[in-house]
Amino acid sequence: MIKIMKKIIAGFLFLHGLFAQESIFWEIVDAGVNSEFIESYINRLIEVDKFEENSIQASFSVIVQMDVEENSIKLKKLKAKDYQMGQYISFDMEEVEKMDPVKLNLLMSREYKWKDVNRRDLSELEEFSTVDNVFKERSFKDARDAFWWSNSQISMSTSGRGFIRQKSGSLAFRLEKGFADLGLSRELSENLLLGVSNDIVSTYLIIPGNTETVINYIGHPLEGNLGFGFKFDTHKLGGQINYMDVDGQDYDNAKVFSRKHIMVPSSSGILYWSNTFQINRKVDSKYGEKIKDQKKEKAKAEKLISKSRKWSVDGQEYMAIFQNIEDDKVVLVVEKDEKAHKIAEKGKEWTTVSETTFKAKLIDRTKKVLTLKRDDGFEFPLEIKKLSDADKAFISRLKWDGEKTITIPLDQFSQEDQSIIGAATGVVKARKGKGRELKVVQPYGSMRLKAGLSFTQLLHGEVSTNNDLLVTDRVSGTNALGVYAKVEGVTDDKKSKAYLQLNVSASDFKAYSLGVETNAYKMVNVGMDITLYPSNSKVEFKDDRDNPESKWMWYPGFRPDENGKNAGTMIISPYISVNF
C-alpha cells in the first residue's frame, strides 16, 4: 500500500511540475526534419504570395516553443536559427497554423533528434520583436568578413595578404600589402602592414617595401618607412590611421627609385560611413521549374517532328514528316525511298523463305502479292509472306502509293511516337493569375556601400649623397583631403566576391579600382585587382626649397610624353589565395 501511495504521489508531483511549466523549448537537430518542414513552410508562403518577405532557408535549424496548459500543449512560436550568420528569424505563425497538420504533428511529436536550447536561444524566443542586433545582421557580417576578416584558420595569398587565426577566438596575425583603401595599389606602395587583428579592429606596424625594381607599368612608386597604423570596421562606421615618421630618417640613395624625387605617404587616414543591403535574384519556383521542363520537352519534340524520321505504326514503319493532328488523327508527309524504288525497277536478287534465289524486276504490288518479271520476260506473282525477312524489310521501303500524305489514328502509333506528338502539339501554359509562381525571389548575396573622406599627406624629398633626406614640399591641409567611395559584394556561399572603388583628392590625385575573386578548386581561390590611374591623376610639388618656382609633377602612372599624351596607367594584379 505504501509503494502504491509513493507512486501516486510521485506521479502527482511529476504532473504538477509539468503543468506548472508555462513553456517548453527545444531545437531540432535532425537536418532532414528541418529541411522538410522549412520547405513546406516556404511552399505555403508561395501559395499566399508572401515569399518575398521570407529569408529562412532550408539549411537553418528550427527552434520550437510549446505552451503547456492544464490539459493540452500548444505550439506558440518557431524560430529559425542561422548558425553561419548568428541570427534568429521568426516564422509567420499565422501561416504556420495553416500548414499541413501532418507536418505540424511531426514537429510537435519530438520523435526525431533534438536538443535543449541554450540561454541565448531562450532570450531570442522570449523576445517578440523581429529586429535583429545589427552586429548579427547576415549581410553586414558576410560583407565585412569577405573584405576585412577571414573565415579560415589560415589564409595566404600571393597578393601579400595573410591571416593566421586562433582556432577558437577572434584574434589573428594579419599581413597586408599597400594602402588599397587610399587608392594606392600594392604594386605602387609595397609597404607591408604587419600586426594583430580581430573581426572589428586591427593594429599594425608599417614596414617599408622594395622600390629598386618595380613593374613596368608603374610611373613613380611610393617609398616608405617604419611606422604604425590602426583601423576599425563596424556596421556603420569604419576608418584607419597610418603614420610614418620621416624626420631624421636615412635612405640608401642606391636602393630608392629616384634619389632626387622621393615620394612618401607620411600620414594618411580614412573615415567612412557604411550600409549593407541584401542582394536578391529571381529563380524558378518548383512550379516554374515544372513549366520550364515542359517547355524544354516541347521544344525538343518540335525539333524531332520537324524533320523526316521513322514512325512506327501497327508494326509498320514510315519515313515521314509530321504535318498536323486533328481529332486524334495524325497527318504524315511520307517520303519516297528513291533508292529502294530504283533497285526494284532495275531488278534485284530475291530470296524466298525456302532459300530459293532468283533475279527479277518489280512490276506491281498489292498489299499481299508482288508481280515480278525475270530477265527472260517471264512474269509471275509471288506472295510477300513467302519472301525472306530481308526482302520483307526491303518491301516496307516501297510504301509509296503516289500520294504525298497519309492519315493515321493516333492510337495506332507506338507509345514513344504518341509521347513525341503529344509533347510537340500540346500547349504549355502557366495557371491563370499565378504568374508570380514561375519566379521567386531568393537571397543571393550581400552588397555593402562605403562613403567618406580620406586624408593623404604626401611629401616630396631628395636624398643626398650622404643618405640624408631633405623634404622639399608636402601636401597638407585641404589639398590632402579626398573622397572615398567603395561598393563591395559577396555571394551567400562565399565563393565569389567583387568590389568597385573610387578615390579622388583635392590635390588632383585620382584612382579607380576594381577587384574580383572566386573559388577555383576546393580551398584555392583566384582573383585579380585592377587599379586605373588616369592621365590627369597627378600631384604638384616644389622640388627645391630655395627656388619656389621650381616645380615637379608626380604621376602614379606614366608621365605624359613630349606631346602631352600617353599618361596614366592601369595596374593589373592577379593573385592566388589558399584557405585552410
Secondary structure as GFF3:
##gff-version 3
##sequence-region A 1 580
A	DSSP	alpha_helix	2	20	.	.	.	ID=ss1
A	DSSP	beta_strand	23	28	.	.	.	ID=ss2
A	DSSP	alpha_helix	31	47	.	.	.	ID=ss3
A	DSSP	three_ten_helix	51	53	.	.	.	ID=ss4
A	DSSP	beta_strand	61	68	.	.	.	ID=ss5
A	DSSP	beta_strand	73	82	.	.	.	ID=ss6
A	DSSP	beta_strand	87	90	.	.	.	ID=ss7
A	DSSP	alpha_helix	93	96	.	.	.	ID=ss8
A	DSSP	alpha_helix	101	109	.	.	.	ID=ss9
A	DSSP	beta_strand	114	115	.	.	.	ID=ss10
A	DSSP	alpha_helix	119	126	.	.	.	ID=ss11
A	DSSP	three_ten_helix	134	136	.	.	.	ID=ss12
A	DSSP	alpha_helix	138	147	.	.	.	ID=ss13
A	DSSP	beta_strand	154	157	.	.	.	ID=ss14
A	DSSP	beta_strand	162	165	.	.	.	ID=ss15
A	DSSP	beta_strand	172	177	.	.	.	ID=ss16
A	DSSP	three_ten_helix	180	182	.	.	.	ID=ss17
A	DSSP	beta_strand	192	197	.	.	.	ID=ss18
A	DSSP	beta_strand	201	207	.	.	.	ID=ss19
A	DSSP	beta_strand	227	233	.	.	.	ID=ss20
A	DSSP	beta_strand	237	244	.	.	.	ID=ss21
A	DSSP	beta_strand	262	284	.	.	.	ID=ss22
A	DSSP	alpha_helix	286	305	.	.	.	ID=ss23
A	DSSP	beta_strand	309	313	.	.	.	ID=ss24
A	DSSP	beta_strand	316	326	.	.	.	ID=ss25
A	DSSP	beta_strand	329	334	.	.	.	ID=ss26
A	DSSP	alpha_helix	338	346	.	.	.	ID=ss27
A	DSSP	beta_strand	348	351	.	.	.	ID=ss28
A	DSSP	beta_strand	357	365	.	.	.	ID=ss29
A	DSSP	beta_strand	369	373	.	.	.	ID=ss30
A	DSSP	beta_strand	379	383	.	.	.	ID=ss31
A	DSSP	three_ten_helix	384	386	.	.	.	ID=ss32
A	DSSP	alpha_helix	389	396	.	.	.	ID=ss33
A	DSSP	beta_strand	405	409	.	.	.	ID=ss34
A	DSSP	three_ten_helix	410	412	.	.	.	ID=ss35
A	DSSP	alpha_helix	415	425	.	.	.	ID=ss36
A	DSSP	three_ten_helix	435	437	.	.	.	ID=ss37
A	DSSP	beta_strand	439	463	.	.	.	ID=ss38
A	DSSP	beta_strand	469	474	.	.	.	ID=ss39
A	DSSP	three_ten_helix	477	480	.	.	.	ID=ss40
A	DSSP	beta_strand	481	491	.	.	.	ID=ss41
A	DSSP	beta_strand	496	505	.	.	.	ID=ss42
A	DSSP	beta_strand	510	521	.	.	.	ID=ss43
A	DSSP	beta_strand	524	533	.	.	.	ID=ss44
A	DSSP	beta_strand	539	542	.	.	.	ID=ss45
A	DSSP	beta_strand	551	554	.	.	.	ID=ss46
A	DSSP	beta_strand	569	579	.	.	.	ID=ss47
###
